[in-house]
Amino acid sequence: MVGALAVFPLFGPEPQLDYLAFADGVDRGVRVHELSGGASVNDLSVVNPLDLGVLLYDGEEVLGAQQNRTFDVSVLVPAGAKLDVPVSCVEHGRWDGSRHGEAFASAPQAAYPELRRMKAARVREQASAGLEARAAQSEVWEEVAAKHQRIGTRSTTGAMHDAFEQRRDRLGELRTGIASHAGQVGMLAAVGGRFSVLDHVSRPEVFTILQEPLVQGYALDALEATPSGAPSIEDASSFVAQIFEQRLFESDGVGLGRAGRFEGDGVAGAALLCGNELVQLTAFRDESGEAGDSSAAARRARIRRHLAGERPRQREPNSAGIAGPLTATKRPSAA
């Protein structure tokens, strides 16, 4: 194994709900702007003129306007809708009012898993307290600045994007060993021999668009890690099983569907549910020591229930599946 990044591709049941990836939506006319009544660091306005919903994925970055941002949570913007969504600034040193009317562009990367994990923990904390599900902006700025210092990059405006740009060649080297597979709907990434993040969407064509930005984020974290052997398929099976045994706390989502959050047994994350379909799932390794099952949690549905009755699709003969509603090939892609 070269480098510190290994990625297990994930496969799942046939999708039900039809929707588009954010970058695809932008190409078709979806627009993201600062709020029309006055810009807000932690809110953006999304206009979807299309006849399909558009998925904004947790951690996706948008560039331009008054400062670069990332989405705090995954949001399914309804067809024909205008929606304000929660975001975090990842460019501390720029607030350019002269660019207020400019539409944002979709970035070639998503936020790296360590930043996404930190943001998600704060979002869960807020949601559990009955507050609006948002990250803590000051923590985001501090982490982005620390990332620049750790990997030896610099930015006059404190932009996360500049860290990626200045390490793009090395990120490309790490990316080379990660394959794409027909029917793939997600990835389980290990950095330095330890599982870091699982990303999943229900539609393969949406995942195809998301894969590159997400992997760029994985690779940025891998630059800091000591190379180590990839986890085994048994380890991956256990990690996925832990995730799908967690019980979801469900609440109203920002757009279409319901938001689900979970924490316990060494994993934590968030999901987006429409009907009984798991449209989106992000899970992180969590070492906070929180228990996984309280009396209140026992009344919530397990994550796997939202794929109940579906059988994993057949895979190539040289692959072996993880038991459960999502499966991973036996040999991970490695860089």
C-alpha positions as CSV (number, residue, x, y, z in Angstrom):
1,M,0.0,0.0,0.0
2,V,1.4,3.4,-1.0
3,G,0.4,6.3,1.2
4,A,-2.1,6.4,4.0
5,L,-5.5,6.2,2.3
6,A,-7.6,3.1,1.6
7,V,-11.2,3.2,0.3
8,F,-13.8,0.4,0.3
9,P,-16.5,0.9,-2.3
10,L,-20.1,0.4,-1.1
11,F,-23.0,-1.0,-3.0
12,G,-26.7,-1.0,-2.0
13,P,-30.3,-1.6,-3.0
14,E,-32.0,-0.1,-6.0
15,P,-32.9,3.6,-5.5
16,Q,-36.5,4.8,-5.2
17,L,-36.4,8.6,-5.1
18,D,-35.1,10.5,-8.1
19,Y,-32.9,13.5,-7.5
20,L,-29.7,15.2,-8.8
21,A,-26.3,15.9,-7.3
22,F,-25.6,19.5,-6.5
23,A,-22.9,19.9,-9.1
24,D,-25.2,18.4,-11.8
25,G,-27.9,20.8,-10.6
26,V,-25.6,23.8,-11.0
27,D,-24.9,22.8,-14.5
28,R,-28.6,22.7,-15.2
29,G,-29.5,26.0,-13.6
30,V,-29.5,25.7,-9.8
31,R,-28.0,28.8,-8.2
32,V,-26.6,29.6,-4.8
33,H,-26.4,33.2,-3.6
34,E,-25.9,35.3,-0.5
35,L,-29.2,36.1,1.2
36,S,-31.0,38.8,-0.8
37,G,-31.9,40.9,2.3
38,G,-28.3,41.1,3.5
39,A,-25.5,38.5,3.6
40,S,-25.1,36.2,6.5
41,V,-21.9,34.2,7.2
42,N,-23.9,31.1,8.1
43,D,-26.8,31.1,5.6
44,L,-27.0,30.9,1.8
45,S,-30.0,30.9,-0.5
46,V,-30.4,28.1,-3.0
47,V,-32.8,28.4,-6.0
48,N,-33.8,25.1,-7.7
49,P,-35.7,25.8,-10.9
50,L,-35.6,22.2,-12.0
51,D,-38.3,19.5,-11.9
52,L,-36.2,17.2,-9.7
53,G,-34.9,17.7,-6.1
54,V,-31.2,18.5,-5.7
55,L,-29.0,17.0,-3.0
56,L,-26.6,19.3,-1.2
57,Y,-24.1,17.0,0.5
58,D,-22.7,17.7,4.0
59,G,-19.2,19.3,3.5
60,E,-19.6,20.2,-0.2
61,E,-17.8,23.5,-0.7
62,V,-19.0,26.5,-2.8
63,L,-16.6,29.2,-4.0
64,G,-17.0,32.9,-4.6
65,A,-19.4,35.7,-3.7
66,Q,-18.5,37.3,-0.3
67,Q,-16.6,34.3,1.0
68,N,-16.3,30.5,0.5
69,R,-18.6,28.2,2.4
70,T,-19.4,24.6,3.1
71,F,-22.8,23.0,3.7
72,D,-23.4,22.2,7.4
73,V,-25.9,19.4,6.8
74,S,-27.1,17.4,3.8
75,V,-30.3,19.0,2.3
76,L,-32.6,17.8,-0.4
77,V,-33.8,21.0,-2.1
78,P,-37.3,20.4,-3.5
79,A,-38.0,20.9,-7.2
80,G,-39.0,24.5,-8.1
81,A,-38.1,25.7,-4.6
82,K,-36.0,28.5,-3.0
83,L,-34.5,27.5,0.3
84,D,-32.1,29.1,2.8
85,V,-29.6,26.5,4.1
86,P,-27.1,26.5,7.0
87,V,-23.4,26.8,6.0
88,S,-20.0,27.5,7.6
89,C,-17.4,29.9,6.3
90,V,-14.1,28.4,5.3
91,E,-12.4,31.6,4.3
92,H,-11.9,33.7,7.4
93,G,-10.1,36.6,5.9
94,R,-12.4,37.7,3.1
95,W,-15.8,39.4,3.2
96,D,-16.2,41.1,-0.1
97,G,-19.5,43.0,-0.3
98,S,-18.8,44.0,-3.9
99,R,-19.4,40.4,-4.9
100,H,-22.7,40.1,-3.1
101,G,-24.8,39.4,-6.2
102,E,-22.4,36.8,-7.6
103,A,-23.5,33.2,-7.9
104,F,-21.4,30.6,-6.1
105,A,-19.5,27.9,-8.0
106,S,-19.2,24.3,-7.0
107,A,-15.7,23.5,-5.7
108,P,-13.6,20.6,-6.9
109,Q,-13.4,19.3,-3.3
110,A,-15.5,18.8,-0.2
111,A,-14.3,19.6,3.3
112,Y,-11.9,17.0,4.7
113,P,-13.3,14.4,7.1
114,E,-11.7,15.7,10.3
115,L,-13.4,19.1,9.7
116,R,-16.6,17.4,8.7
117,R,-16.5,15.2,11.9
118,M,-16.0,18.3,14.1
119,K,-18.8,20.2,12.4
120,A,-21.2,17.1,12.6
121,A,-20.5,16.7,16.4
122,R,-21.6,20.3,17.0
123,V,-24.6,19.9,14.8
124,R,-25.7,16.8,16.8
125,E,-25.2,18.7,20.0
126,Q,-27.3,21.6,18.8
127,A,-30.1,19.3,17.5
128,S,-30.1,17.3,20.7
129,A,-30.7,20.5,22.7
130,G,-33.6,21.4,20.5
131,L,-31.7,24.2,18.7
132,E,-31.0,24.8,15.1
133,A,-28.7,22.2,13.6
134,R,-25.6,24.3,12.9
135,A,-21.8,24.0,13.3
136,A,-19.8,26.4,15.5
137,Q,-18.2,29.0,13.1
138,S,-15.3,29.9,15.4
139,E,-14.3,26.2,15.6
140,V,-14.4,25.9,11.9
141,W,-12.1,28.8,11.4
142,E,-9.7,27.5,14.0
143,E,-9.5,24.1,12.4
144,V,-8.9,25.4,8.9
145,A,-6.1,27.6,10.2
146,A,-4.6,24.6,12.0
147,K,-4.9,22.5,8.9
148,H,-2.8,25.0,6.9
149,Q,-0.2,24.9,9.6
150,R,-0.1,21.1,9.9
151,I,0.4,20.5,6.1
152,G,2.5,23.5,5.4
153,T,0.2,25.6,3.2
154,R,-0.7,29.3,3.4
155,S,-3.6,31.5,2.4
156,T,-3.9,35.2,2.6
157,T,-7.6,34.9,3.2
158,G,-7.5,31.8,5.4
159,A,-9.3,29.8,2.6
160,M,-9.6,26.0,2.9
161,H,-9.6,25.9,-0.9
162,D,-6.0,27.2,-1.0
163,A,-4.8,24.2,1.1
164,F,-6.2,21.9,-1.6
165,E,-4.9,24.0,-4.5
166,Q,-1.4,24.0,-3.0
167,R,-1.3,20.2,-2.5
168,R,-3.3,19.3,-5.7
169,D,-0.4,17.3,-7.2
170,R,0.0,15.2,-4.1
171,L,-3.7,14.7,-3.7
172,G,-3.8,13.5,-7.3
173,E,-1.2,10.9,-6.5
174,L,-3.3,9.6,-3.7
175,R,-6.4,9.7,-5.8
176,T,-4.9,7.6,-8.6
177,G,-5.3,4.3,-6.8
178,I,-9.0,4.7,-6.0
179,A,-11.3,3.1,-8.6
180,S,-14.9,3.8,-9.5
181,H,-17.3,0.9,-9.9
182,A,-20.6,0.5,-11.7
183,G,-23.5,0.7,-9.3
184,Q,-21.3,2.1,-6.5
185,V,-23.3,4.2,-4.0
186,G,-20.7,5.1,-1.4
187,M,-17.3,4.7,0.2
188,L,-15.8,3.7,3.5
189,A,-12.4,5.4,3.9
190,A,-9.5,4.5,6.2
191,V,-6.7,7.0,6.9
192,G,-3.5,5.6,8.4
193,G,-5.1,2.2,8.9
194,R,-8.1,3.5,10.9
195,F,-11.6,4.0,9.6
196,S,-12.4,7.7,9.2
197,V,-15.7,8.2,7.4
198,L,-18.4,6.4,5.5
199,D,-20.3,8.4,2.8
200,H,-23.4,7.0,1.1
201,V,-26.2,8.2,-1.2
202,S,-29.0,6.1,-2.7
203,R,-28.4,6.8,-6.4
204,P,-25.2,5.6,-8.2
205,E,-25.2,8.5,-10.7
206,V,-25.3,11.0,-7.8
207,F,-22.4,9.2,-6.1
208,T,-20.4,9.2,-9.3
209,I,-20.4,13.0,-9.2
210,L,-19.7,13.2,-5.4
211,Q,-16.9,10.7,-5.4
212,E,-14.1,13.0,-6.6
213,P,-14.8,15.9,-4.2
214,L,-15.1,13.6,-1.3
215,V,-11.9,11.7,-2.1
216,Q,-10.0,15.0,-2.4
217,G,-11.1,15.6,1.2
218,Y,-10.0,12.1,2.3
219,A,-6.7,12.6,0.6
220,L,-6.0,15.9,2.4
221,D,-6.4,14.2,5.8
222,A,-4.2,11.4,4.5
223,L,-1.3,13.8,3.9
224,E,-1.0,14.0,7.7
225,A,-1.2,10.3,8.5
226,T,1.5,7.7,8.8
227,P,1.2,5.1,6.0
228,S,-0.2,1.8,7.3
229,G,-1.8,-1.4,6.0
230,A,-5.4,-1.3,4.9
231,P,-8.0,-2.7,7.4
232,S,-9.3,-6.2,6.6
233,I,-12.7,-7.0,5.1
234,E,-13.6,-8.3,8.5
235,D,-12.8,-5.0,10.1
236,A,-14.8,-3.2,7.5
237,S,-17.7,-5.6,8.1
238,S,-17.7,-4.8,11.8
239,F,-17.5,-1.1,11.3
240,V,-20.5,-1.1,8.8
241,A,-22.4,-3.3,11.1
242,Q,-21.9,-0.9,14.0
243,I,-23.3,1.9,12.0
244,F,-26.4,0.0,10.8
245,E,-27.2,-1.1,14.4
246,Q,-27.4,2.5,15.6
247,R,-30.8,4.0,16.4
248,L,-31.7,7.2,14.7
249,F,-33.1,10.3,16.4
250,E,-35.3,11.8,13.7
251,S,-36.4,15.4,13.2
252,D,-37.7,17.7,10.5
253,G,-35.2,18.3,7.7
254,V,-34.3,21.6,6.2
255,G,-35.7,20.6,2.8
256,L,-37.4,17.4,1.7
257,G,-37.3,14.4,4.1
258,R,-36.4,13.9,7.7
259,A,-33.0,14.4,9.3
260,G,-31.6,11.5,11.4
261,R,-28.7,11.6,13.8
262,F,-27.0,8.9,15.8
263,E,-24.1,8.5,18.2
264,G,-22.8,5.5,20.1
265,D,-20.6,2.3,20.1
266,G,-17.7,4.1,18.5
267,V,-19.6,5.7,15.6
268,A,-21.6,8.8,15.0
269,G,-23.2,10.6,12.1
270,A,-26.3,11.8,10.3
271,A,-28.8,10.6,7.7
272,L,-31.4,12.0,5.3
273,L,-34.6,9.9,5.0
274,C,-37.4,10.2,2.5
275,G,-40.3,7.9,3.1
276,N,-38.6,4.7,4.2
277,E,-35.6,5.3,2.0
278,L,-32.1,6.1,3.2
279,V,-31.2,8.8,0.7
280,Q,-28.0,9.9,2.4
281,L,-25.7,8.7,5.2
282,T,-22.5,10.0,6.7
283,A,-20.8,8.2,9.6
284,F,-17.6,8.9,11.4
285,R,-15.4,7.1,13.9
286,D,-16.3,8.5,17.2
287,E,-14.2,8.2,20.3
288,S,-16.2,10.4,22.7
289,G,-17.2,7.4,24.8
290,E,-21.0,8.0,24.5
291,A,-23.2,5.0,25.1
292,G,-25.1,3.7,22.2
293,D,-28.5,2.8,23.7
294,S,-30.6,4.7,26.2
295,S,-34.3,4.0,27.0
296,A,-35.3,6.9,24.7
297,A,-33.0,5.5,22.0
298,A,-34.5,2.1,22.3
299,R,-37.8,3.5,20.8
300,R,-36.1,4.7,17.7
301,A,-35.7,2.8,14.5
302,R,-32.3,1.3,13.6
303,I,-30.6,2.7,10.5
304,R,-30.9,-0.7,8.8
305,R,-34.7,-0.6,9.0
306,H,-34.7,2.0,6.2
307,L,-33.2,-0.5,3.8
308,A,-35.3,-3.5,5.1
309,G,-36.5,-5.9,2.5
310,E,-33.9,-4.9,-0.1
311,R,-31.2,-7.3,-1.2
312,P,-27.8,-6.0,-2.2
313,R,-27.3,-6.1,-6.0
314,Q,-24.9,-8.7,-7.5
315,R,-21.3,-7.7,-7.8
316,E,-18.4,-8.8,-9.9
317,P,-17.1,-12.4,-9.2
318,N,-13.9,-11.1,-7.6
319,S,-15.8,-9.2,-4.9
320,A,-17.1,-10.3,-1.5
321,G,-19.8,-8.5,0.4
322,I,-20.1,-7.1,3.8
323,A,-23.3,-8.5,5.4
324,G,-26.0,-5.9,5.7
325,P,-27.9,-3.3,3.5
326,L,-24.6,-1.9,2.2
327,T,-21.8,-4.1,0.9
328,A,-18.1,-3.4,0.2
329,T,-15.7,-5.2,-2.0
330,K,-13.1,-7.5,-0.4
331,R,-10.2,-5.5,-1.7
332,P,-10.3,-1.8,-1.1
333,S,-8.9,0.8,-3.4
334,A,-5.7,2.0,-1.9
335,A,-3.3,4.9,-2.5
